């Protein structure tokens, strides 16, 4: 095979990839500068490493509180999504009958319903239940909209396990629940890990539900605070804005760098089966 | 004899999932349909008004603008984002070497960023005077570029938001297509090479036809995703200037949570739902017809 096209295609891909990461690196030119320094020479090297912009951005939208709130919502979303999905997926995989198939299709249909469609009734229901302006008000509906997808994944995972395993457990005298908790669930660890990771990222990234459910500034999640920064502090103080970009993107980037293998795998697990 | 224990176990294990769905999904869906037929503002009584909310939407210039925007968005995602994803995915698969192997993770990176952060990065690039493009233009003394207001110009705003979305969301298509290309047996490529096809002829005549199903799935996902578009245009432009970047999602949100017109907002929700359903079913039925022919 000729060499030239390989070099050209590799170069094109590298440039495109650079285009993806560049917006994440460019803020580093600005973050360490004072506004004056930025105005005179935005692209030069900073004269000194200053952390004031980070402190300014952190305090302006109280990022610490936001991280705690978002962490709580994300953990809540995992706790409310993964166990119901695993249990239902198991029943759909191993107890197939007309009734369970019907229930399965009812759950499957939920996969196609966008949150946006039911926004108004969801808000009214939550205010009746006293869930508006609370963090569970975010992760309970999130769970409902996440369960269909993970039920599908668990169902196909449990179906792929050999039937004999459950048989053997039953012969040993294990009941239905014991078979599930002691034999099947430990085998489903990879699925559970993916479900937990992707639920976490989903809840972490949510903007729409937080926007409609929360009014109290103390409860604001990370993404609402980022949006607040975008609207209230804006780009007129660019060095501080850039610091805001760096601080708010950092946790997600860190998570991605540590877990990208799993994140890619989980995303595809869903996509290839669907 | 019936296995009551087994049945009890099934009921118990299905209960949490079904309960979550019943309360937070099925009931709100039913309410969406019901509310869309009423005049309801959150205060006072709800009055049944038949299809009035829908009739009103059709006459509403803002709603029509939002509908046109999301359909245009869907069209251009299919025309631009999918070919681009295919090009990157195919190149990454067929020109696999030391330099290109780690790029897959990089292309997917923007996909995991929360939309609020993506929007923040978008305005970091596009902001007038202080943004990256404006300061670079100033440094290069390109005044024409410096003068462009990417998010404030009604003719440009749609494309600026679209560019941010393309940056953020094509990673999924790339990774998804790569996984599908990798599943094509190696012998097929070798056979094509023996027949004298170069790699781009192989792509056009062999790979694209073989990927017709995943490409269709991507097209459905893009289309349905466009109908639900909210975060990025709302955060970047609030749907403006004028109605230039408004979407069905933004109008729904404003009708519901700014104007307290629950009935009208619910009607938009129904429209979004029905359009998604139509697009999905249409695509799948085309798929089935082709399957029968084969």
Interface residues (C-beta under 8 A of the other chain):
Chain A: X5 X6 X9 X10 X12 X13 X14 X16 X17 X19 X20 X21 X23 X24 X26 X27 X42 X43 X80 X83 X84 X85 X87 X88 X90 X91 X95 X100 X103 X106 X107 X110 X112 X113 X114 X116 X117 X118 X119 X120 X121 X122 X123 X124 X125 X140 X141 X143 X144 X145 X147 X148 X151 X175 X176 X177 X180 X201 X204 X205 X206 X207 X208 X211 X212 X222 X223 X224 X226 X227 X229 X230 X234 X235 X236 X238 X241 X242 X244 X245 X248 X249 X252 X253 X255 X256 X260 X261 X263 X264 X267 X268 X271 X272 X274
Chain B: X5 X6 X9 X10 X13 X14 X16 X17 X18 X20 X21 X23 X24 X25 X26 X27 X28 X29 X31 X32 X35 X42 X88 X91 X92 X95 X97 X99 X100 X103 X104 X105 X106 X107 X108 X109 X110 X111 X112 X113 X114 X115 X116 X117 X119 X120 X121 X123 X124 X125 X127 X130 X131 X132 X135 X136 X138 X139 X167 X171 X172 X175 X176 X179 X180 X199 X217 X224 X227 X228 X230 X231 X235 X249 X252 X253 X256 X257 X262 X265 X266 X269 X270 X272 X273 X276 X277 X280
